[in-house]
Amino acid sequence: MPQVNIPDGLYEEIQKALCGEASPSDFIVQAVRDKLSFEGQKREFYQLTGSVRAGMIEQGLSEEDMLADFEMSRREREG
């Protein structure tokens, strides 16, 4: 199994934060899983926004065009 060296100060902070509720190892494993999930979501977000941007460019739309459209739509809903 791969080993990761955690700086002593950080390890002590983890132990203090846990107050005996979980082991530091379990905490670290869950933290890494959470971070990996976040990175996956971030990658998907960038892929989606990249697709939207490419579609806007393909249609000749600018960011200002989109913002103006959102503003007009908002005003129409408000009456």
Backbone bond lengths (Angstrom), bond angles and torsions (degrees), N, CA, C in turn:
res aa  C-N    CA-C-N  psi(-1)  N-CA   C-N-CA  omega(-1)  CA-C   N-CA-C  phi
1 M - - - 1.451 - - 1.533 108.66 -
2 P 1.334 118.06 134.82 1.470 120.65 178.71 1.534 110.91 -62.38
3 Q 1.286 115.23 148.30 1.458 121.89 178.25 1.520 109.41 -112.81
4 V 1.332 115.77 143.40 1.460 121.47 176.62 1.517 107.42 -124.33
5 N 1.308 116.21 132.64 1.461 120.16 178.00 1.528 109.27 -90.12
6 I 1.327 114.71 120.93 1.464 121.45 178.06 1.530 106.64 -101.06
7 P 1.324 118.09 127.91 1.463 119.05 177.63 1.535 110.59 -55.77
8 D 1.325 115.74 141.69 1.464 120.67 -176.36 1.530 112.60 -53.42
9 G 1.321 116.34 -43.63 1.470 119.49 -178.68 1.518 112.42 -61.58
10 L 1.318 116.74 -41.56 1.462 121.06 179.10 1.526 110.38 -67.16
11 Y 1.325 116.43 -41.73 1.459 120.65 179.38 1.536 110.29 -61.54
12 E 1.317 116.51 -40.14 1.465 120.67 177.93 1.530 110.81 -64.79
13 E 1.325 116.95 -39.98 1.467 120.15 177.04 1.525 111.08 -61.78
14 I 1.321 116.42 -41.23 1.469 120.93 178.60 1.522 109.50 -62.32
15 Q 1.323 117.47 -46.34 1.461 120.65 -179.62 1.528 111.37 -60.74
16 K 1.322 117.28 -41.66 1.468 121.06 179.07 1.522 110.95 -64.86
17 A 1.309 117.09 -40.37 1.464 121.47 -177.05 1.523 111.80 -69.03
18 L 1.318 117.17 -30.31 1.458 120.59 -174.87 1.524 113.45 -77.16
19 C 1.292 118.11 -30.47 1.469 122.14 -179.49 1.531 111.77 50.28
20 G 1.311 118.44 39.99 1.454 122.27 176.86 1.512 115.41 76.78
21 E 1.343 119.60 3.84 1.459 122.05 -177.30 1.527 112.98 -73.76
22 A 1.304 117.08 -33.30 1.471 121.56 -179.46 1.515 107.23 -150.57
23 S 1.307 115.31 164.64 1.462 117.97 177.93 1.532 108.64 -79.02
24 P 1.326 116.10 151.32 1.465 118.21 175.97 1.529 112.28 -56.30
25 S 1.322 116.84 -36.90 1.467 119.75 179.44 1.521 111.34 -62.91
26 D 1.336 116.95 -44.57 1.466 120.34 178.07 1.525 110.94 -62.22
27 F 1.324 115.65 -40.81 1.463 120.64 179.00 1.522 110.86 -61.32
28 I 1.316 116.36 -45.77 1.465 121.31 -177.66 1.523 110.30 -66.17
29 V 1.330 117.31 -42.79 1.463 120.71 178.67 1.528 109.91 -60.21
30 Q 1.329 117.73 -45.02 1.463 120.71 179.99 1.532 110.87 -66.27
31 A 1.324 116.71 -38.69 1.469 119.98 178.46 1.529 110.94 -62.33
32 V 1.324 116.72 -41.01 1.466 120.40 178.67 1.518 110.00 -66.81
33 R 1.346 117.71 -41.64 1.469 120.12 176.99 1.525 111.28 -60.46
34 D 1.337 116.17 -43.96 1.463 120.04 178.52 1.525 110.99 -60.68
35 K 1.318 116.40 -43.13 1.467 120.94 -179.99 1.526 111.09 -65.26
36 L 1.327 117.11 -41.22 1.466 120.25 177.59 1.525 111.23 -63.21
37 S 1.320 116.89 -40.32 1.461 121.20 177.60 1.531 109.89 -62.67
38 F 1.331 116.07 -45.25 1.460 120.58 178.84 1.529 111.13 -60.69
39 E 1.327 116.67 -43.61 1.466 120.23 179.87 1.522 111.01 -63.44
40 G 1.337 117.24 -37.00 1.468 120.95 176.22 1.511 111.35 -64.19
41 Q 1.347 116.00 -42.95 1.468 120.29 178.37 1.522 110.73 -65.01
42 K 1.316 116.09 -39.52 1.463 120.33 179.23 1.524 110.50 -64.25
43 R 1.333 116.83 -41.74 1.469 121.11 178.44 1.531 110.02 -61.73
44 E 1.341 117.15 -44.51 1.468 120.98 177.99 1.530 110.99 -61.96
45 F 1.328 116.77 -40.66 1.465 121.17 178.72 1.525 110.59 -60.58
46 Y 1.334 116.23 -46.39 1.463 119.30 -179.92 1.525 111.77 -65.84
47 Q 1.326 117.26 -35.58 1.458 119.64 176.92 1.529 110.21 -65.51
48 L 1.327 116.48 -43.50 1.461 120.95 -179.99 1.525 111.24 -64.64
49 T 1.328 116.63 -47.94 1.461 118.84 -178.94 1.527 111.16 -66.86
50 G 1.328 116.51 -32.14 1.463 119.26 175.69 1.520 111.06 -64.78
51 S 1.328 116.71 -39.31 1.464 120.90 177.23 1.521 111.22 -65.36
52 V 1.329 115.95 -42.00 1.466 120.02 179.01 1.522 109.84 -63.78
53 R 1.326 116.21 -44.70 1.472 119.85 179.38 1.525 110.84 -61.22
54 A 1.325 116.96 -43.09 1.467 120.34 179.17 1.528 110.13 -62.10
55 G 1.334 117.15 -40.43 1.465 120.84 178.02 1.518 111.88 -64.55
56 M 1.340 115.67 -39.92 1.463 119.39 177.69 1.529 110.83 -62.49
57 I 1.321 115.95 -45.35 1.469 120.51 -179.71 1.517 110.01 -63.22
58 E 1.331 115.64 -42.61 1.468 120.40 -179.87 1.529 111.13 -60.22
59 Q 1.335 116.36 -36.01 1.463 120.88 -179.13 1.528 112.69 -89.11
60 G 1.331 116.26 -0.63 1.459 120.22 178.38 1.517 113.52 76.14
61 L 1.331 117.63 23.91 1.463 121.59 -179.64 1.520 110.09 -94.64
62 S 1.322 115.10 145.27 1.460 119.91 176.21 1.528 108.82 -106.82
63 E 1.309 115.13 169.48 1.468 119.96 176.16 1.529 109.81 -61.24
64 E 1.317 116.40 -38.70 1.463 120.78 179.11 1.528 111.02 -62.38
65 D 1.344 116.77 -38.90 1.466 121.04 177.02 1.539 110.12 -59.86
66 M 1.324 115.27 -45.80 1.469 120.11 -178.41 1.524 111.08 -64.96
67 L 1.329 117.00 -44.30 1.460 120.22 179.81 1.524 111.27 -63.83
68 A 1.321 116.85 -39.73 1.464 120.41 177.77 1.522 110.49 -63.93
69 D 1.325 117.42 -39.98 1.461 121.57 177.92 1.524 111.10 -64.29
70 F 1.332 117.19 -43.17 1.467 120.29 177.05 1.519 111.06 -61.62
71 E 1.333 116.83 -42.98 1.459 121.22 -179.64 1.525 110.82 -63.32
72 M 1.328 117.27 -43.91 1.461 120.96 178.57 1.531 110.00 -62.54
73 S 1.298 116.45 -42.87 1.465 121.15 179.26 1.525 110.60 -62.79
74 R 1.322 117.25 -42.24 1.462 121.59 178.96 1.523 110.97 -62.04
75 R 1.314 115.81 -44.55 1.473 119.76 -179.68 1.520 111.65 -64.56
76 E 1.340 117.37 -37.84 1.458 121.11 178.66 1.532 111.28 -64.17
77 R 1.330 116.49 -37.86 1.470 119.89 178.17 1.510 112.13 -68.83
78 E 1.334 116.40 -35.25 1.468 120.98 -178.50 1.530 110.98 -73.62
79 G 1.294 116.26 -21.94 1.457 121.08 176.72 1.445 111.73 89.62
